[in-house]
Amino acid sequence: MNVRQAAAADIPFVMQLERWFHAQGFVGIDEQEVHQTQMTSPDCLYLIVEENAVPAGFAILRGL
Protein backbone atom coordinates (compact mmCIF):
# COMPACT_ATOMS: atom_id res chain seq x y z
CA MET A 1 0.00 0.00 0.00
CA ASN A 2 1.20 3.50 -0.86
CA VAL A 3 -0.15 6.93 0.08
CA ARG A 4 0.68 9.89 -2.14
CA GLN A 5 -0.49 13.42 -2.70
CA ALA A 6 -3.22 13.59 -5.31
CA ALA A 7 -2.82 15.31 -8.67
CA ALA A 8 -5.41 16.90 -10.94
CA ALA A 9 -5.51 13.66 -12.95
CA ASP A 10 -6.88 11.91 -9.83
CA ILE A 11 -10.03 14.04 -9.65
CA PRO A 12 -12.18 11.66 -11.77
CA PHE A 13 -11.23 8.78 -9.43
CA VAL A 14 -12.03 10.89 -6.35
CA MET A 15 -15.40 11.90 -7.79
CA GLN A 16 -16.30 8.32 -8.78
CA LEU A 17 -15.53 6.95 -5.32
CA GLU A 18 -17.14 9.98 -3.66
CA ARG A 19 -20.41 9.34 -5.57
CA TRP A 20 -20.42 5.71 -4.44
CA PHE A 21 -19.95 6.65 -0.77
CA HIS A 22 -22.56 9.41 -1.15
CA ALA A 23 -25.08 6.85 -2.39
CA GLN A 24 -24.40 4.85 0.79
CA GLY A 25 -25.11 7.97 2.88
CA PHE A 26 -21.56 8.43 4.18
CA VAL A 27 -20.28 11.64 2.53
CA GLY A 28 -21.36 14.66 0.56
CA ILE A 29 -20.22 15.30 -2.98
CA ASP A 30 -18.50 18.21 -4.70
CA GLU A 31 -18.32 19.33 -8.31
CA GLN A 32 -15.09 18.95 -10.28
CA GLU A 33 -14.40 22.69 -10.08
CA VAL A 34 -14.61 22.57 -6.27
CA HIS A 35 -12.09 19.73 -6.14
CA GLN A 36 -9.75 21.58 -8.51
CA THR A 37 -9.88 24.72 -6.35
CA GLN A 38 -9.48 22.86 -3.07
CA MET A 39 -6.62 20.75 -4.41
CA THR A 40 -4.56 23.90 -4.96
CA SER A 41 -5.51 25.48 -1.63
CA PRO A 42 -2.91 25.51 1.18
CA ASP A 43 -5.84 24.74 3.49
CA CYS A 44 -6.49 21.29 1.93
CA LEU A 45 -4.50 18.16 1.25
CA TYR A 46 -5.79 15.45 -1.07
CA LEU A 47 -4.24 12.02 -0.60
CA ILE A 48 -4.58 8.92 -2.78
CA VAL A 49 -4.18 5.43 -1.35
CA GLU A 50 -2.79 2.97 -3.88
CA GLU A 51 -2.63 -0.79 -3.82
CA ASN A 52 -0.28 -2.33 -6.38
CA ALA A 53 0.07 1.13 -8.00
CA VAL A 54 -3.71 1.35 -8.57
CA PRO A 55 -5.83 3.97 -6.75
CA ALA A 56 -7.91 2.26 -4.05
CA GLY A 57 -9.05 5.15 -1.86
CA PHE A 58 -8.61 8.78 -0.97
CA ALA A 59 -8.64 11.22 1.93
CA ILE A 60 -9.25 14.95 1.93
CA LEU A 61 -7.79 16.84 4.86
CA ARG A 62 -9.28 20.33 5.33
CA GLY A 63 -8.59 23.14 7.73
CA LEU A 64 -4.83 22.85 7.58
C-alpha positions in Angstrom: 0.0 0.0 0.0 1.2 3.5 -0.9 -0.1 6.9 0.1 0.7 9.9 -2.1 -0.5 13.4 -2.7 -3.2 13.6 -5.3 -2.8 15.3 -8.7 -5.4 16.9 -10.9 -5.5 13.7 -12.9 -6.9 11.9 -9.8 -10.0 14.0 -9.6 -12.2 11.7 -11.8 -11.2 8.8 -9.4 -12.0 10.9 -6.4 -15.4 11.9 -7.8 -16.3 8.3 -8.8 -15.5 7.0 -5.3 -17.1 10.0 -3.7 -20.4 9.3 -5.6 -20.4 5.7 -4.4 -20.0 6.7 -0.8 -22.6 9.4 -1.2 -25.1 6.8 -2.4 -24.4 4.9 0.8 -25.1 8.0 2.9 -21.6 8.4 4.2 -20.3 11.6 2.5 -21.4 14.7 0.6 -20.2 15.3 -3.0 -18.5 18.2 -4.7 -18.3 19.3 -8.3 -15.1 19.0 -10.3 -14.4 22.7 -10.1 -14.6 22.6 -6.3 -12.1 19.7 -6.1 -9.8 21.6 -8.5 -9.9 24.7 -6.4 -9.5 22.9 -3.1 -6.6 20.8 -4.4 -4.6 23.9 -5.0 -5.5 25.5 -1.6 -2.9 25.5 1.2 -5.8 24.7 3.5 -6.5 21.3 1.9 -4.5 18.2 1.3 -5.8 15.4 -1.1 -4.2 12.0 -0.6 -4.6 8.9 -2.8 -4.2 5.4 -1.4 -2.8 3.0 -3.9 -2.6 -0.8 -3.8 -0.3 -2.3 -6.4 0.1 1.1 -8.0 -3.7 1.3 -8.6 -5.8 4.0 -6.7 -7.9 2.3 -4.1 -9.1 5.1 -1.9 -8.6 8.8 -1.0 -8.6 11.2 1.9 -9.2 15.0 1.9 -7.8 16.8 4.9 -9.3 20.3 5.3 -8.6 23.1 7.7 -4.8 22.8 7.6 
